[in-house]
């Protein structure tokens, strides 16, 4: 709703000759990408169903890559692709408890990078 209101306001202001809405639109796009990215980055594999966990990881990685493609900000794009790569690394063979724990710890570092790119 906020993004729609902002874009409508920018459109009205543009009719009146006021500029600066491109920056507002860019910030709105970045914010909406970040909201979706942080939801996806919360992915946690279900270790009791390795096949489903691997399929979910693949889907989540693909969605993060698509968000990276949409990001105009290069820092955000790189952080999104880093998270997509980290989630995409998860494989059925990697779902033993020690490997999953190491993967989760590495994902926290990648999530920190993404969070910083969103601020």
KAPEKA-V812005 format. One record per backbone hydrogen bond with DSSP energy under -0.5 kcal/mol. NH is the residue of the N-H (numbers start at 1). CO is the residue of the C=O. E is the energy in kcal/mol with one decimal. If there is no record, write none. Layout:
NH/CO/E  NH/CO/E
//
This chain:
5/1/-2.6  6/2/-2.6  7/3/-2.5  8/4/-2.5  9/5/-2.5  10/6/-2.4  11/7/-2.2  12/8/-2.2  13/9/-2.6  14/10/-2.5  15/11/-1.4  16/12/-1.1  17/14/-1.3  18/13/-2.7  24/20/-1.1  25/21/-3.1  26/22/-2.4  27/23/-2.4  28/24/-2.4  29/25/-2.6  30/26/-2.5  31/27/-2.5  32/28/-2.6  33/29/-2.5  34/30/-2.7  35/31/-2.4  36/32/-1.9  37/33/-2.9  38/34/-2.8  39/35/-1.5  40/36/-2.4  41/37/-2.7  42/38/-0.6  42/39/-0.9  43/40/-1.7  47/45/-1.0  49/46/-1.7  53/49/-2.6  54/50/-2.4  55/51/-2.0  56/52/-2.8  57/53/-2.3  58/54/-2.2  59/55/-2.3  60/56/-2.7  61/57/-2.6  62/58/-2.2  63/59/-2.3  64/60/-2.4  65/61/-2.2  66/62/-2.1  67/63/-2.0  68/64/-2.3  69/65/-2.1  70/66/-1.2  71/67/-1.0  71/68/-0.7  77/73/-2.7  78/74/-2.6  79/75/-2.1  80/76/-2.8  81/77/-2.4  82/78/-2.3  83/79/-2.1  84/80/-2.6  85/81/-2.6  86/82/-2.2  87/83/-2.8  88/84/-2.4  89/85/-1.0  89/86/-0.7  90/87/-1.3  94/91/-2.0  95/92/-1.4  100/96/-2.7  101/97/-2.1  102/98/-2.1  103/99/-2.7  104/100/-2.4  105/101/-2.2  106/102/-2.2  107/103/-2.3  108/104/-1.6  109/105/-1.2  110/106/-1.9  111/107/-2.8  112/108/-2.1  113/109/-1.7  114/110/-2.1  115/111/-2.9  116/112/-2.4  117/113/-1.9  118/114/-1.4  119/116/-0.9
//
